[in-house]
Amino acid sequence: MSEGQVDHDFEDLLGYLKRNRGFDFTGYKRSSLMRRVSQRLRMVGVAGFAQYRDYLEAHPEEFARLFNTVLINVTAFLRDREAWDYLSTAILPRILAAKGANEPVRVWSAGTASGEEAYTLAMLLAERLGREGFAARARIFATDVDGEALAHARHATYSQSAVEGVPPSLRARYFTRANTSFVFDPEVRRGVIFGRHDLVQDAPIAHLDLLVCRNTLMYFNIETQNHILSRFHFALNEGGYLFLGKAEMPLTRASLFTPVSVKERVFRRAPRAAPPAPPGP
Ligand SMILES: C[S@@+](CC[C@H](N)C(=O)[O-])C[C@H]1O[C@@H](n2cnc3c(N)ncnc32)[C@H](O)[C@@H]1O
């Protein structure tokens, strides 16, 4: 089914999820959303979306499985290493240079999944500010709509394979080994504040110097992306930076963000358009 066609049973199912679980999937790209929900239909052995809705009513434990299938939590430390190197060497120094020595630095990792992105930011900022400076000045807000992913993030404990992408020098400074797992430094972890936040429905976190939203916008249709990008514009300080994923561009909201590096998907909040000049005499 193409983006434009409407499947009424599917729309009913989305309405049911919104009314019963407060989760609004209507702004997600239809084709990939349908594909993912259909995987669940096959798993539980029902033939159509209407029957699946009945199945959900009778089996409330299925909601969690459905959300896990739809909300793709794939992530990694320093995911797309080159882009993070650029952020670390070209953008973080600019953000810090524009601040007074004791001024807070506010960052939001939106759609943070299981925390790897937020802890990547924490390590890169702590490297620049020093541990004391980081503790005194850095606030990293890390949010996701997925409660299970956030629970994992708060736990700050990762497998050997998850930390493989972290350069050995950073791994040695910010992780402690506990049996087969790696635990993120509890002192630095205190600068990361996790919370549940729905990009579609909740008011944004404000007064930000840097907003990192990677590999999340791409799940939404253009209209919803526009709505989220307008909120991001509001959330950022004048001249604040927006860091998107490799496959994402704020194209339809180009007037709100000026490219800093299109290759690395870093943009800067453009000033608000000046109000129209008053009519002349
Ligand atoms: C592919 S992961 C991206 C993780 C990380 N930002 C990265 O780039 O590695 C997408 C995340 O977006 C989250 N997400 C999906 N819909 C959301 C919404 N409406 N509000 C907030 N987060 C959402 C999912 O739960 C998932 O954790």
The ligand as an ORCA input file, in Angstrom:
! r2SCAN-3c Opt
* xyz 0 1
  C      16.721      4.141     15.732
  S      16.557      4.774     17.350
  C      17.756      6.079     17.341
  C      18.625      6.065     18.562
  C      19.765      7.095     18.565
  N      19.261      8.435     18.454
  C      20.748      6.814     17.460
  O      20.804      7.538     16.479
  O      21.491      5.836     17.571
  C      15.008      5.661     17.254
  C      14.440      5.994     18.619
  O      13.360      6.899     18.454
  C      12.413      6.604     19.457
  N      11.119      7.184     19.106
  C      10.218      6.743     18.196
  N       9.121      7.511     18.218
  C       9.338      8.475     19.154
  C       8.559      9.560     19.650
  N       7.340      9.808     19.177
  N       9.095     10.336     20.620
  C      10.330     10.079     21.117
  N      11.110      9.063     20.693
  C      10.613      8.266     19.727
  C      12.399      5.088     19.510
  O      11.842      4.603     20.721
  C      13.893      4.782     19.349
  O      14.515      4.635     20.595
*
